[in-house]
């Protein structure tokens, strides 16, 4: 009974920080969800190929590769909270550049704007993900990440719907200059979020053994001299790289896929993947860790995602789009489970490990780009075959990979 009271007190203590972090995860998802609207819009407005239109995703996620490690250095220098504030300023700068990009109808400028937005996303992800992981017991980290994931993935669907509603036209009738008003609104909101982050009473936290002088608190990391001596982390980085890529496909291709199937109001099909993700996150909140361990949850969702991917490519095209909900349901607990499994027992290497995990988010740049090329060559439905081997590897990590130790 005493232990239960202690857990309830801890939940109350962390409630306000979790609410602020939920807004930040919403902002991350919203910024990424904008791309799912821009992809078909750029393709029709600039008369470019699918592969070229998916370069906006590549530009956004490539920032994680370049700025993933520098982000950890910034966090070490100024702390988690100030890094969060900095990220919102960068977001506003990136979104502001969308305005001249639309007026000049320049793909190059759009890519630059997307890259700056990606830098902001890198800094914010590098700060909020480890922060949520260490904001409480590591055993329940997946539960906290699931709560954050709901805010994040709902925002993915809201972004294209927000653009469509503010503009007042279906995406197939929109011209690039029509996007100016919604982006002005977005810039204002993100600046307000930056101010909120600055004023919010978020405590500076550290993982066990994160300081050099407390290395004894983490026996497994005590004798390690390099982050490369943690194979469970390196295998987890690959799993996260592949997962982010395939989840980005499930979230970012729906509007484009609906357009290719000539479905009306294609922007409203963006809800399919977030619906599956939210269902999965709610299950994670209820089941983890009381009824289901993080590792077992990863096994279960990997199987669901694999079945979903096979259904997408094997079912008739008109209904196949709805089976993306199973891919997304499977993806739901991958981030919440892979992150803490890979970050376990890193001790003073926690920030360095976090940097590698953030760098792995570049999978969202490379894998959707490959998807775009396969789409051009073999059609949209066949391009989803790309997800099958990815889910097989993540299943391996769930069964064996996270256990590998030196």
N, C-alpha and C positions, 0 to 999 in steps of 0.2 A: 504493500500500500504506500509505504514511504517512497519507494522508487517511482511509483506511478505519479505521486505528487511532485516529485523532482522533475520528471519528464514534462508534466503539465506546466510547471513554472518556467522551464527552459523554452517550451513552445511559445509561451506568452512573451518572454523576454525577446525572442527573435521575431515576433509577429510583425512589428513595424519595419525592421530591416528587410524582411521577406516581401512585404508589400512594395517597398521601394524597388527592390530587385525585380519583382514581377513587372513593374512598369518598364524597367530596363530591358528585360527579356522581350516584352511586347515591342519595344522600339527596335530591337534587333530583328525580330520577325517581320515587322512592318517594312523596314528598310529593304530587306531581302525580297519580300513579297511584291514590291514595286516592279521588280524585274520580270515577274510572270506577266505583268500587263505590258511592259515595254517590249518584250520579245516579239509578239505578233504585231504590235503597233509599228515597231521599227521595220519589221519585215515587209509590211504592206506600204508604209510611207516612203521608205528609202529603196524599195524594190530590191531587197537583198535576199540571200539564201537563208535557210534555217541555220546552217553552221555559222554564218556571219552574225545572225541575230542573237545566237547563244553566246556570242563574245561578250555581251554585257554581263552575263554570269561569270565568264572567265575573268573579266576585268575586276569584278567585285571580289571574287574569291582568290585571285592571284595575290592580292594584298596580304593575305594571311601567310603566304610563303615568304614574302619579302620582309614583312614587319612583325611576324610572330615572335621572333627572339628579341628585337628591339622593344617590343611591347613589354616583355618581362623586365627589361632593364629600366624602363620608365616606371613600372610598378615598384621595383626595388628602390628607385630614387625618390618618388613622390607619394607612393602608397596607392592602395586600391581606389580610394574615394576620389582623389584628384585625377587619377587616370580615367575614371568614369566621366568626370566633368569634361576633361579634354576631348573625350570621344564624341560627346554631343556637339561641341564646337566644330569638330571636323565633319560630322554629319551635316550640319547646317551649311558648311562651305561646299561640300559635295553636291547637296541638293540645289544650292544656289547656282552652281555651274550647269545644272540641267536646263535652266532658263535660256541662256544663249545657245545651248546645244539644240534646243527645240526650234528657236527662231531661225538659226542658220541651217537646220536639218543636216547636221554634221554627225556622222557615226563616230568619227574620231573624238569629238568633244564629248559625246555621250559616254564613250569608253573611259575617257579621263575622269569625268564626273563619277562614273561607277567605281573607278579605282579609288578615288578619294573617299567615297562612301565605304568602300571595302576597308580602307585604312582605319576609318572610324570604327567599323564593325570589329576589326582585329583588336584594337585597343579595348573596346568594351567587352568583347568575349574573353580576352585574356584576364580581365579584372573580375568579371561577374561569375564565371564558371568555377574557378578555384575558390572564390569567396563563398559561393553556395555550398561547395563540397565541404569546406572546413567550418561552416556555420552550424556546428552541431556534430553528433557522432558520425563517423565514417560509415557505420553499418546502415544508417538511414539516409545516406547521401542521395541514393537513387530516388527516394521518396521526395526529397526537396527538389531535386532536378526535374522530377515529373511535374510538380506544381509549377515550376518555372516554364517547363515545356508547354503547358497548356496556354499560358499567356503568349508564348513565342509563336506557336503554330496557329492560334486563332488570328493573330496579326497577319500571318501570311495570306490568309483568305480575305481579311478585311481590306488589305492594301489595294488590290485591283478593284474591289467593289467600291471603295471610297473614291478612287479615281473615276470610275464609271459614273457614280452618282453625282459627284461634283461637276463633272464635265457634261453630264446629261445626255450622253450618246452611247450607243453600242460601240465596242472597240473597232469594229470594221468600218465605222463612219467617222472616226476621230482623226483629226490632223494633229501633227506635233505641237503647233502653237496653242492648241486647246488645253494643253497640260499645264500652262503657266499658273492659273489660279490655284489648283490643288497643290502644286509644289510650293507656292508662297505660304499656304496654310501649313504645310508640312514643316517648312523651315521655322516658322513661328513656334510650332508645338515642340520641336526638338530643342530649340533654344530655351524654352520654358523647362523642359526636362533637365537640361544642363544646370539651370539655376536651382531646380529642386534637388538635384544630386549634390550641389555645393552646400545647400542649407541642411540637408538631411543628416541626422545624427547616426551615421554608419560607423561602427567601431572598426579600427584596424585589427585584423585577425592574422594569426600565423598558424600553419599546420604544425603538428607535433614533430619536433626535430628540425624545423625549418631554419632556426638560427644555428650558426656554426657552433656556438658554445653549448648547445643542448643536443648534440648529435647522439649522446648516449640514450636519449629517449626513444630512438628508433634503431634497435639492434641490427636489423637487416641492412640498413644503409651505413652502419658505423664504419665498416672497412672499405666501402666503395670510394673510388677516386674519380669516376666518370659516370655521366648519365647513361652512357652506352653499356654499362654493366647491369642494366635492369631489363632483361629480355622480355619480361611480361609487359613492360612499358612500351618497348619498341614494337612488339606484336600488336599492342593496343593502338599505337599510333597508326599502323597500317589499317587496322580495323576501322578506326575513326575516319581515316582518309577515304576509305571505300564507302563507309556508311554515309558520310556527309554528301558524297557524290551522288549516291543513289537516292537519298532522301531529297536532295535538290531536284533531281529528275522528277520524282513523284509530285513535288510541290510546284516546281517551276514550269512544267511542260503541259499542265492540264488545259490552260486556255488555248495554247497553240495546238494541242491534240484535238480539242473540241472544234477548233477552226478547221482543221484538216478533215474532220468528219462532217463538216457543214452543219453543225449543231447550232441552233439559234441562241443568242445571248451567251456567247461562249465564255465571257468573263465570269459568269456565275457558276461555271463548273469548277472554279477554283476552290470551292468548299469541300470537294470530295476527299482530298488528301488530309486537310486539317481535321475533318470529322473523324477519320480513322485514328489520327494521332491523338486527338483529345480523348477518345474512348480508351486508347491504350494508356495514356497518362493517368486517367482516373482510376483505371485498374491498378496501375503501379502505386498510386497513393494509398489505395486500400490494402493491397496485398504485400507491399514491400516495406520493411523486412519481416513483418509478423508472420505471414503465411508463405512467402516466397522469397528466396535469397536473390541477390542481384545476379548471380551467375545463372541460376535456374531460369530467372526471368528472361535473360538474354538467349538461352537455348530456345525457350518457348516462342519468343517473338521472331527469332531467326527462321524457324520452321514456318510460321504464319506468313512472313514476308516472302519466303521462297515459293510457297504455294500461290500467293497472290501474284507474283511475277509470272509464274507459269500460266495462270489463268488469263492475265492480260494479253499474253502473246498467242494463246491458243484459242481463246473464245472469239466469236464473231466480232468484228471491229466496232460495230455500233454500240454493243453493250460492254466491250472490253474496258472502256474508260472507267466504268463503275468499279471494276476489280482493283483499280489503283488504291481504293480504300483499304484493301488487305495489305498491299505493300506498305502503305502509310501506317496502318495499325501495327505491322511488324516493326517498322522503324521507330515507333513511339518510345520504346524503352531501351533502344540501342544506345543513344547518347547517355541517358541517365545511368545505364549499367556499365558501358565501356569506360566512361570517364573515371568513376571511382575504382573499378577493378584495375585499371592501368596505373592509377595514381597512388595505390596502396603501398605503404612502406617505403616511400621515397625520401622521407626525412628532410635533410637540408637541401636535397635536390628537387624539392617540390616545385619551386618556381621554374627551374630548368625543365622539369617534366611537363609543367603546364605550357611552357613555350612550345615544346615539341607537339603537344596535343593541339595547340592553336594553329601551328604551322600545318598540321594534318588537315585542317579545314580547307586547304587549297584543293582538296578533292572535289569541292564544289565548283572549282574552275575547270579542272581537266576532264572529269568524267562527263558532265553535261555537254562540253564541247565535242567530245567523242560521240556522244548521243546525237548531236546535231549533224555531224558528218554521216553517221549511219542512217539517220532520218532522211537526208538528201539522197543517199544511195539506195536504200532498201525500203523506205517508208516508215512512218511514225510508229506503227504497231510493232514492226520487226525490231525497231531500235530498242524496245524494252527488253529484248533478250540480254542486253548488257547487264541487267540487274541480277540475272540468275547466278553466274559464278561469284558475284560479290556477296550475295547472301550465303552462299556455300562457305566462303572463307570466314564470314562473321560467325557462322555456326561452329566452325572449327575453333575460333577463339573462345567461344562460350563453353565449349567442351574441354579444350586442352590448353589453348594458348595463354590464358591468364594465369595458369598454374606454373608456367615455366619460370624457374628461378636459378640463379647462380649462387 
